[in-house]
Amino acid sequence: MKIRYQDSGVNISEGNRTVDLIKSVVKSTYDGNVLGDLGLFSGAYALGEAKDMEEPVLLAATDGVGTKLMIGQMMDKHDTVGIDLVAMSVNDLICQGARPLIFLDYIATGKVIPEKMAEIVSGVAEGCRQSGCALIGGETAEMPGMYAEDEYDLAGFAVGLADKKAIIDGSTIVEGDVILGLGSTGLHSNGYSLARKLFLDHLKMDLKEQLKGSEKTLGELLLEPTRIYVKTILDVTSRFDIKGIVNITGGGLIENVPRILPEGLQATIDSKSWDHGELFTAIESFDLIEHEELYRSLNMGIGMALIVSPAEAAQVKKRLEELGEAVYEIGAVEAGDGGSVVR
């Protein structure tokens, strides 16, 4: 008896059916710069807009979604983690003022279930539409033995474009500059191992249980998609002198803000200056995690921070609010050892 690839757990036909299911949603992210079609060996994107730049620079970012995927798998809900995947990379690109152009995804799973894969990719496509970039390719890898049949992991890769003279790197930040925080939509895609330890292991909560003080269940709050700030940031960087931009991911406010500060400066942040949101308010109310640990492991309600001069702070804040963002003046840049102090 001869052995077929399918006998090992890999079904090529189901992989092909997955491609058929996602074709239309992938094409919904295309713009006039996308060349070719889904199914070619590589994706192509024209760089016509670079001709108007003095020195065009490509910037790249890659990331995953982490153990947030475990919550999605536990709830059998897969249409939002794709948004998270895109957000993790494009929100990094815009920190240097780059406009995201293209995105590619990678899905690894124990068994390809076309409907589930299509649900994931629909989220990726939604994230691409929110950030104005094209989903020009991807890969779905069926890996029996490496993953259980109902498990999967995601990785994403984004490329953006900026004129070299306009790249934001924090080098012009000075003492007295203002730190503005943009509200997050919950945990985004960081700190889920800590959240699972708290809610599921320590507090023995069920994901279907309604969180006190909220109309949503714990699972719904934990699966809230990461906010994509691309269009907001590109708007304000085109109008104002934004000196520094920080994506508040792993490391929280304590670790991330100092990454762009010049030597001899530190960030001082007032933790009572913004609305933490219902999830973080609940986490704080349990009083089971130290203050420093909270602000080093979680975003605590701030998904992105902008550093601007005091003269422009009010105007920038007003414009951000006009764009629908929750904006708070959360702190200032002071002389110091380069760290971040959260009081």
Secondary structure as UniProt FT lines:
FT   HELIX           5..8
FT   HELIX           12..27
FT   TURN            28..29
FT   TURN            32..33
FT   STRAND          34..35
FT   TURN            38..39
FT   STRAND          44..45
FT   HELIX           48..52
FT   STRAND          56..64
FT   TURN            66..67
FT   HELIX           68..75
FT   HELIX           81..93
FT   HELIX           94..96
FT   STRAND          99..109
FT   HELIX           114..131
FT   STRAND          134..142
FT   TURN            145..146
FT   TURN            149..150
FT   STRAND          152..163
FT   HELIX           164..166
FT   TURN            171..172
FT   TURN            175..176
FT   STRAND          178..183
FT   TURN            188..189
FT   HELIX           192..196
FT   HELIX           197..202
FT   TURN            207..208
FT   TURN            212..213
FT   HELIX           218..222
FT   HELIX           230..239
FT   STRAND          244..247
FT   TURN            250..251
FT   HELIX           252..256
FT   HELIX           257..260
FT   TURN            263..264
FT   STRAND          265..269
FT   TURN            271..272
FT   HELIX           277..286
FT   HELIX           291..297
FT   TURN            300..301
FT   STRAND          302..308
FT   HELIX           310..322
FT   TURN            323..324
FT   STRAND          327..335
FT   STRAND          340..342
//
